[in-house]
Amino acid sequence: MKNIALIFKNSVLQNKLMILISLTAAAFMCFQFYGLSNPDNKVFANADTVTVGICDHSPEQNKTATENLKSYFEDALEMEVVEKDYDSLSKDLIDRKISAIIEVPTDFYKKTADGEPQKLELTTLGDYENAAFVEAYLNSYMSGVSVLSKAADGNEEMFSEMLGSQKLPNEIKIAESNAAVDEKALANGAFRSAIGFMTCIIAAITIMISRQIMNDRNLGTYNRMKCSSIKPSEYVLGVSVFGFICCTLMNVIFIAFAYLTSGDISAPWGAVFGAMELFGLFSVGLSTVFGLLMNNSMALMTVGVGYATIGSMLGGAWFPISDGLGAVGNIAKIVPQYWLMGMVRGFEDGADINILPNMCILALAAALSYLVSAVIFTRKST
């Protein structure tokens, strides 16, 4: 225990910047969450400044439903609507030309007319406040369509007539929307956004642990430790505890702030905190692997930045990764961020999800990272 405390103290002295970055990042996440979740800070002032994209995967069959959906957003909400294929809309979304993509699935009209309303998929990126309103209105639209679907009772002709004669609220304005729905959508969108950014920041700051281990190896500090009473396991544990405390500090500050200032977050705080802690453990463990394998700062930074950015992107930190993306969707399941963000989005969608698989995968990923680092450490010590 004395040796672990000694290594921990040495880690603090070498990585004071990491502590500062952790505190600064936590403060920034709190500021971002407050700014995006507080209705008084809405930037969604005029509906005509918002553009949504509609991608119909079966234009001929869904023509009636798509035209009705388009009319709802254009006439009732005074938004701009563009219809393109998904690839073109994805590019527009990334370029911030649109606020959201609404996907109309194949056979949407037929199944809805038959009394089986299908879910419209919504994809957003970056424009979180506007996206929250789009989501709220899309849910409202689908509630109305579901009522018509049940009323038609499988009669497609009757459903078509009711859908065509459905009265749209021409006088509706964003400022007069349901405050409770809006605030909940805003809070959940802001929380998801902040958690996504935190996964990237945690992955980035733990690279400082890698740098410490690499420097100790290159400067011969680690070899001198092996000649002393300090065991390799004590060295790894001391460094890892410091990194984990920094991650925990950031998690505690942000999650406490989020749940104390907003009662509209769908995800239970215990599940989110536990998942974030497991992700922090994994990131620290992976940083020890990087520190043991890399011999120069340039290679370490390249791998570290790649893990923090590409790993977070594949994991769905910025936008959801659909299983329909083929190889990309399968690769995404390798990174722990995928299971963390999947859990957060599941709670946000109101689904009664079983978080046990997600938590187990995060725990196994953390254990695997330390197992790999232990094997590498053992081989380098012999």
Secondary structure by P-SEA (a helix, b strand, c coil): caaaaaaaaaaaaacaaaaaaaaaaaaaaaaaaaaaaccccccccccccbbbbbbbcccccaaaaaaaaaaaaacccbbbbbbbcaaaaaaaaaaccccbbbbbccaaaaaaaacbbbbbbbbbccaaaaaaaaaaaaaaaaaaaaaaaaaacccaaaaaaaaaacccccccccccccaaaaaaaaaaaaaaaaaaaaaaaaaacaaaaaaaaaaaaaaaaaaaaaaccccaaaaaaaaaaaaaaaaaaaaaaaaaaaaaacccccccaaaaaaaaaaaaaaaaaaaaaaaaccccaaaaaaaaaaaaaaaaaaaccccccccccaaaaaaaaacaaaaaaaaaaaaaacccccaaaaaaaaaaaaaaaaaaaaaaaaaaac
